[in-house]
Amino acid sequence: MAVTASTSEQFDFALALIKSSDTPLLVLDKDLVILAGSSSFCSAFQIDPTAVKGNSMSVLGSGAAA
């Protein structure tokens, strides 16, 4: 018998992988709003991890979320 996970569980699992990645990663929506970012992304670009989610790439690029 196969075990299936809900879409929400799959998304949560994917986010956990991204957030713990050693590679700087972001997950963006179609409007370039950040859904999640890895800790290594925040470290590499000296950005507060709590300021990443929900911001646009333009906000990060301007340094407003640092």
DODRENSE-207605 format. One record per residue (C-alpha): x, y, z negated. Coordinates in Angstrom, 3 decimals, always signed. Example, Ala and Ser with C-alpha at 12.3 -4.5 7.8 and 13.67 -1.06 7.14 Angstrom:
BEGIN
R        x        y        z
R  +12.300   -4.500   -7.800
R  +13.670   -1.060   -7.140
***
This chain:
BEGIN
R        x        y        z
R   +0.000   +0.000   +0.000
R   +1.436   +3.384   +1.020
R   +1.468   +6.263   -1.434
R   +0.470   +9.604   +0.069
R   +0.969  +13.030   -1.425
R   -1.367  +15.974   -1.046
R   -0.336  +18.938   +1.073
R   +0.219  +20.926   -2.104
R   +2.522  +18.246   -3.530
R   +4.441  +18.081   -0.249
R   +4.874  +21.863   -0.229
R   +6.010  +21.876   -3.863
R   +8.544  +19.149   -3.098
R   +9.876  +21.074   -0.080
R  +10.206  +24.239   -2.179
R  +12.096  +22.359   -4.877
R  +14.563  +21.089   -2.261
R  +15.058  +24.567   -0.815
R  +15.483  +26.282   -4.179
R  +18.127  +23.766   -5.248
R  +20.036  +23.746   -1.957
R  +23.750  +24.566   -1.935
R  +23.149  +26.226   +1.439
R  +21.672  +29.749   +1.443
R  +18.115  +29.232   +2.714
R  +14.884  +31.214   +2.996
R  +11.376  +30.111   +3.871
R   +9.500  +32.840   +5.735
R   +5.934  +33.209   +6.900
R   +5.002  +34.485  +10.358
R   +5.357  +38.117   +9.190
R   +8.848  +37.492   +7.773
R   +7.591  +37.650   +4.199
R   +9.669  +35.398   +1.974
R   +7.858  +32.406   +0.515
R  +10.934  +30.931   -1.199
R  +14.684  +31.304   -1.347
R  +17.482  +29.098   -2.572
R  +19.583  +30.045   -5.566
R  +22.610  +29.988   -3.299
R  +20.971  +32.595   -1.018
R  +20.455  +34.896   -3.986
R  +24.024  +34.363   -5.180
R  +25.541  +34.866   -1.726
R  +23.708  +38.150   -1.197
R  +23.669  +39.276   -4.841
R  +19.880  +39.426   -5.025
R  +17.813  +38.915   -8.162
R  +16.012  +35.573   -7.635
R  +12.805  +36.959   -9.158
R  +12.727  +39.728   -6.521
R  +12.839  +37.468   -3.470
R   +9.399  +35.828   -3.225
R   +6.780  +38.044   -1.610
R   +9.211  +40.574   -0.181
R   +9.830  +41.122   +3.493
R  +13.193  +40.714   +5.144
R  +13.302  +44.489   +5.657
R  +13.052  +45.076   +1.887
R  +15.944  +42.684   +1.258
R  +17.957  +44.262   +4.065
R  +17.536  +47.710   +2.594
R  +18.860  +46.558   -0.768
R  +15.600  +47.453   -2.518
R  +15.281  +43.974   -4.040
R  +18.852  +43.745   -5.315
***
